[in-house]
Amino acid sequence: MNYKLWQKYGIEMEYMIVDRDTLDVLPRADVPLGHDKNGEQLSDVEHGPIGLSNELVSHVLELKCANPVDSLKNLGKTFHKEVLVANEKLKSINAMLLPSAAHPFMDPATMQLWPYDCNEIYETYDRIFNCKGHGWANLQSTHINLSFNGDEEFGKLHAAIRALLPLIPAIAASSPFLDGKYCGYLDGRVETYRHNQDRVPSIAGLVIPEAAFTYDEYNKQIFEKVKADIAPYDPEHLLNHFFLNSRGAIARFDRGAVEIRLVDIQECPDADIAIAEWEVAALKGMVEGAFSRASLDAISKKVRALDTAALAKILLDTTRFAEKTIIRDKDFLNVWDIDASEITAGEVVQHIFQVVKGKISGHSQELLRKMFKRGTLASALVKNVGANPGHDDFVWEYGRLARCLAENRLYDAEE
């Protein structure tokens, strides 16, 4: 069944599994996933409203809505309960879940593929792209799935998402460190994600999806190219084009949803849900004309006319500078009803919040205000860890992040 626009949502959150004391990465997703009654390892389990699973690498646990939900309100608490359950099971091997989108000192060459369900697919990815890099083994995100039904709804949703994607690092960046040092980007995850399939460039494109607003347009511009380009590397046809598509938002016509994949995971589920509520409110506002007094047709034309390469350029900048990025693109600012020659990405994010906050729950509004005042998690981490961090600095500061996850509270750079 295909749900209508804004009718259903799905959230996925990815966490690393690490040693409680050293924060070294542990390939032990098998522990929280457990075994069936015959002693066989499980790769997917459901605990009421939340499902747990593993994809690709053995040190990552994914928590997700077991079924699409009507509302995101209070969903952070539901996810947090499962975080506590997983952490309790991981105690048996002195392990715990670690938040943030990139581990600051892991060596991705030590990555182990998940050896159970779908292993043949994961081995194919590894053969083609070599998954022993940060772009595969060290990038934890929060995905949001938004329902649509039919071309008209897809076109509205996809146009709005393309306009929103360049701003996401300005609210969600949480991955400034790789290989034990500042990586040059506040959103190092998105930068590495951008390059993890360079061997077949059409798979990720410019990360900002092409201006395709119907199934046929999307199929011709994206899917047909991806299928043709991967064919020489995948003669067994193991890799599905829906699954292969790695843009910052991907159209899942097979399940009537668009999945936004550009969001770095935060320090706790409440923060992730607050950002997800902001995303949904911004997209609704764009589709419903909250950012303009013009007719919906005129707004739609303006949003659909946004140039993919220009949007990708803004994204490159926000990936590096997050909320501190200076935006000067008048066409882009215009669709958000901003009349300024230049403005920071953080100010754009807060402007959007002020326009649409009525569609965001009170709890998430409160969290977002605190996050805006603090800055992105990446900026807060850089401030606290310092310019030339040592190994112990990372263990201490990311240990604090793990406590934020366990307690479902924001990380504060002033603590």
C-alpha positions in Angstrom: 0.0 0.0 0.0 1.2 3.5 -0.9 0.5 6.1 1.7 -0.2 9.7 0.8 2.1 12.7 1.2 2.8 13.5 4.9 0.8 10.4 5.9 3.6 8.2 7.1 7.2 8.4 8.2 10.1 6.0 8.9 13.3 6.7 10.8 16.5 4.7 10.8 19.4 5.4 13.2 22.9 3.8 13.0 25.3 3.4 15.9 28.8 2.0 16.2 29.6 -0.7 18.7 32.7 0.1 20.8 34.6 -1.0 23.8 33.4 0.8 26.9 36.8 1.7 28.1 39.0 2.2 25.0 36.3 3.2 22.5 37.9 0.8 20.0 35.5 -0.4 17.4 34.1 -3.9 18.0 32.5 -6.0 15.2 29.8 -7.4 17.5 26.4 -6.5 16.2 25.7 -10.2 16.7 25.3 -9.6 20.5 22.3 -7.3 20.5 20.7 -9.0 17.5 20.8 -12.4 19.2 19.8 -15.9 17.9 16.6 -17.6 16.9 15.2 -20.7 18.7 17.4 -22.9 16.6 20.5 -21.0 17.6 20.9 -19.3 14.2 22.3 -15.8 14.2 19.6 -13.1 13.5 20.2 -10.1 11.2 16.8 -8.5 11.8 14.6 -8.5 15.0 11.6 -6.5 16.0 10.9 -5.3 19.6 7.4 -3.9 19.2 7.6 -0.5 17.4 11.4 -0.7 16.8 13.3 -3.1 14.6 17.0 -3.8 14.9 19.2 -4.9 12.0 22.7 -4.9 10.6 23.8 -3.8 7.1 27.2 -4.4 5.6 29.7 -4.0 8.5 29.6 -6.0 11.7 30.4 -3.0 14.0 27.2 -1.1 13.3 23.7 -1.6 14.7 20.7 0.0 13.0 17.5 0.9 14.9 14.5 1.7 12.8 10.7 2.0 12.9 9.4 -1.5 12.5 6.4 0.0 10.6 5.7 3.5 9.2 4.5 5.9 11.9 1.8 8.7 11.7 3.9 11.2 13.7 7.4 11.8 14.8 6.4 13.3 18.1 8.0 11.6 21.2 9.6 9.0 18.9 13.0 9.8 20.4 11.9 8.2 23.7 10.8 5.0 21.9 14.2 4.8 20.2 16.0 5.5 23.5 14.4 2.5 25.2 15.9 0.3 22.5 19.3 2.0 23.0 19.2 1.0 26.7 18.2 -2.6 25.8 21.1 -2.9 23.3 23.6 -1.3 25.8 22.5 -3.8 28.5 23.2 -6.7 26.2 26.5 -5.3 25.1 27.7 -5.0 28.7 28.3 -8.7 28.6 31.3 -8.0 26.3 32.2 -4.6 27.9 30.8 -2.8 24.9 28.3 0.0 24.2 26.7 2.0 21.4 28.6 5.2 20.3 26.8 8.1 18.7 28.0 10.7 16.1 28.4 10.1 12.4 32.1 9.1 12.3 34.4 7.4 14.8 37.3 9.8 15.4 40.2 7.3 15.4 39.1 4.0 13.9 41.1 2.3 11.2 38.6 1.4 8.5 41.0 -1.3 7.1 40.1 -3.4 10.2 36.4 -3.5 9.0 34.6 -6.8 9.0 31.7 -7.5 6.7 28.5 -8.9 8.2 28.9 -12.6 7.5 25.3 -13.7 7.8 22.2 -12.5 5.8 22.9 -10.7 2.5 26.6 -11.5 2.7 26.8 -12.2 -1.0 25.6 -8.7 -1.7 28.0 -7.1 0.8 30.9 -9.1 -0.7 30.0 -7.8 -4.2 30.1 -4.2 -2.9 33.5 -4.9 -1.3 34.8 -6.4 -4.5 33.7 -3.5 -6.6 34.3 -0.5 -4.3 36.6 -1.8 -1.5 34.6 -1.1 1.7 37.7 -0.8 3.9 37.5 3.0 3.8 35.7 5.6 5.9 33.1 6.1 3.2 31.8 2.6 3.9 33.0 1.5 7.3 32.7 4.8 9.3 29.6 6.8 8.5 26.6 6.6 10.7 23.5 8.5 9.7 19.8 9.1 10.5 17.6 8.3 7.6 14.0 9.6 7.3 11.5 8.1 4.9 8.6 10.2 3.7 5.6 8.7 2.0 4.1 9.8 -1.3 1.5 8.3 -3.7 1.8 8.9 -7.4 3.8 11.3 -9.7 2.1 14.5 -8.5 3.0 14.0 -4.9 6.4 12.7 -5.7 7.2 15.8 -7.8 6.2 18.1 -5.0 8.2 16.2 -2.4 11.3 15.7 -4.5 11.5 19.3 -5.5 11.3 20.4 -1.9 13.9 17.9 -0.8 16.4 19.0 -3.4 16.1 22.6 -2.0 16.5 21.4 1.6 19.5 19.0 1.2 22.3 21.6 1.0 21.2 23.0 4.4 21.3 19.7 6.2 25.0 19.8 7.3 24.3 23.3 8.7 22.0 21.7 11.3 23.2 18.1 11.5 27.0 17.9 11.0 28.6 15.7 13.6 31.7 14.2 11.9 34.7 16.5 12.1 37.4 14.0 13.0 38.8 11.0 11.0 42.1 9.2 11.5 42.7 10.9 14.9 42.6 14.5 13.6 40.4 17.2 12.2 39.5 16.1 8.7 39.0 19.6 7.3 35.2 19.2 7.1 32.7 19.6 9.9 30.7 17.0 8.0 33.4 14.5 7.2 30.8 11.8 6.7 29.1 13.6 3.8 32.5 14.3 2.2 33.6 10.7 2.4 30.1 9.5 1.3 30.5 11.7 -1.8 33.5 9.7 -2.9 32.9 6.1 -1.7 31.7 5.0 -5.2 33.8 7.1 -7.5 34.5 4.1 -9.6 30.9 4.3 -10.9 30.1 8.0 -10.6 26.5 7.8 -11.6 25.6 5.9 -8.4 26.0 9.1 -6.2 25.9 11.7 -9.0 26.4 15.2 -7.4 24.7 13.9 -4.2 21.9 16.4 -4.9 19.5 14.4 -7.0 18.7 15.5 -10.6 15.7 17.6 -11.3 13.4 14.6 -11.9 9.8 15.0 -10.8 8.0 11.9 -12.2 8.8 8.2 -12.1 9.6 8.2 -15.9 12.0 11.2 -15.5 13.7 9.6 -12.6 14.0 6.3 -14.3 15.6 7.8 -17.4 17.9 10.3 -15.7 19.0 8.0 -12.8 18.0 4.4 -12.7 18.7 3.5 -16.4 22.2 5.1 -16.1 23.0 3.4 -12.8 21.9 0.0 -14.2 24.0 0.4 -17.4 27.1 1.6 -15.5 27.1 -1.1 -12.8 26.4 -3.9 -15.3 30.1 -4.7 -16.2 31.0 -5.0 -12.5 27.9 -7.0 -11.5 27.3 -9.7 -14.1 25.2 -11.7 -11.6 22.8 -8.8 -11.1 23.1 -8.9 -7.3 22.8 -5.2 -6.8 19.3 -3.7 -7.0 19.1 -0.2 -8.6 16.9 1.1 -5.7 19.6 0.0 -3.2 22.5 1.1 -5.4 21.3 4.7 -5.8 23.4 6.7 -3.3 22.2 10.3 -3.7 21.6 12.3 -0.6 17.9 11.5 -1.1 16.8 8.4 -2.9 13.4 7.6 -4.5 12.1 4.3 -3.3 9.2 3.8 -5.8 9.1 0.2 -4.7 7.7 1.3 -1.3 6.2 4.8 -2.1 8.8 6.8 -0.2 11.7 9.2 -0.6 14.5 8.5 1.8 16.8 11.3 3.0 20.2 9.9 3.7 22.3 13.1 4.3 21.8 13.5 8.0 24.7 12.8 10.4 23.4 11.0 13.4 23.4 13.1 16.6 24.3 12.4 20.3 20.9 11.1 21.3 17.6 10.1 19.7 15.7 13.2 20.9 18.2 15.3 19.0 17.7 13.2 15.9 14.0 13.4 16.1 14.1 17.2 16.6 16.1 17.5 13.4 13.7 15.1 11.6 10.8 17.2 12.7 12.5 20.3 11.4 13.1 18.6 8.1 9.4 17.6 7.7 8.2 21.0 8.8 10.5 22.7 6.3 9.4 20.4 3.5 5.7 20.9 4.3 6.2 24.6 4.4 7.9 24.6 1.0 5.2 22.5 -0.6 2.3 24.4 1.0 3.7 27.9 0.2 4.8 29.1 3.7 7.9 30.8 2.3 6.2 32.9 -0.4 3.1 35.0 -1.0 3.1 33.8 -4.7 0.7 31.2 -6.0 1.6 27.5 -5.4 2.2 27.1 -9.2 4.7 30.0 -9.3 6.4 28.6 -6.2 6.6 25.1 -7.6 8.2 26.4 -10.9 10.8 28.4 -8.9 11.7 25.4 -6.7 11.9 22.9 -9.6 14.1 25.3 -11.6 16.8 25.2 -8.9 20.0 24.2 -10.7 21.5 20.8 -9.5 25.1 22.0 -9.8 24.4 25.2 -7.9 22.7 23.2 -5.1 25.7 20.8 -5.1 28.1 23.8 -4.7 26.2 25.0 -1.6 26.3 21.4 -0.2 30.1 21.3 -0.7 30.4 24.5 1.3 28.1 23.4 4.1 29.9 20.0 4.3 33.1 22.0 5.1 31.8 24.8 7.2 28.3 23.6 8.4 26.3 26.4 10.1 29.1 29.0 9.4 28.8 28.7 5.6 28.2 31.9 3.8 25.4 31.5 1.2 25.1 34.1 -1.6 23.0 32.2 -4.2 20.0 34.5 -4.8 17.9 31.8 -6.5 18.4 29.5 -3.5 17.7 32.1 -0.9 14.7 33.3 -2.8 12.8 30.0 -2.5 13.2 30.3 1.3 11.9 33.9 1.2 15.2 35.4 2.2 16.1 38.8 0.7 19.8 39.2 1.5 23.0 39.4 -0.6 24.6 37.0 1.8 23.7 35.0 5.0 25.0 32.1 7.0 23.6 28.7 6.5 22.9 28.6 10.2 20.8 31.8 9.9 18.8 30.2 7.0 18.2 27.1 9.2 16.9 29.3 12.0 14.8 31.4 9.6 13.1 28.2 8.4 12.5 27.2 12.0 10.8 30.5 12.8 8.5 30.2 9.8 7.4 26.6 10.4 7.9 26.0 14.2 4.2 25.6 14.6 4.4 22.3 12.9 7.2 21.1 15.3 6.4 19.5 18.7 7.1 21.7 21.8 9.8 19.3 23.1 11.7 19.3 19.7 11.3 23.1 19.5 13.0 23.5 22.9 15.9 21.1 21.8 16.4 22.9 18.5 16.7 26.3 20.2 19.4 24.8 22.4 21.2 23.3 19.4 21.1 26.6 17.5 22.6 28.4 20.4 25.3 25.8 20.8 26.0 25.2 17.1 26.2 21.9 15.3 27.5 18.9 17.3 30.5 19.0 15.0 31.3 22.6 16.0 30.8 21.8 19.7 33.1 18.8 19.4 35.9 20.8 17.7 35.6 23.5 20.4 35.9 21.0 23.2 38.5 18.5 21.7 40.8 21.3 20.5 43.0 21.9 17.5 45.6 19.2 18.1 43.8 16.4 20.0 45.6 13.4 21.4 44.1 9.9 21.6 43.1 10.4 25.2 41.2 13.6 24.3 39.0 11.6 21.9 38.4 8.8 24.4 37.3 11.3 27.0 35.1 13.5 24.8 33.5 10.7 22.8 32.9 8.9 26.1 30.8 11.9 27.1 28.9 11.5 23.8 28.2 7.9 24.8 26.8 9.1 28.1 24.6 11.6 26.3 23.2 8.7 24.2 22.6 6.5 27.3 20.8 9.4 29.0 19.0 10.8 25.9 20.3 14.3 26.4 22.1 17.0 24.4 25.9 17.3 24.4 27.0 20.7 25.7 30.3 22.2 24.8 30.3 24.3 28.0 30.0 21.3 30.4 
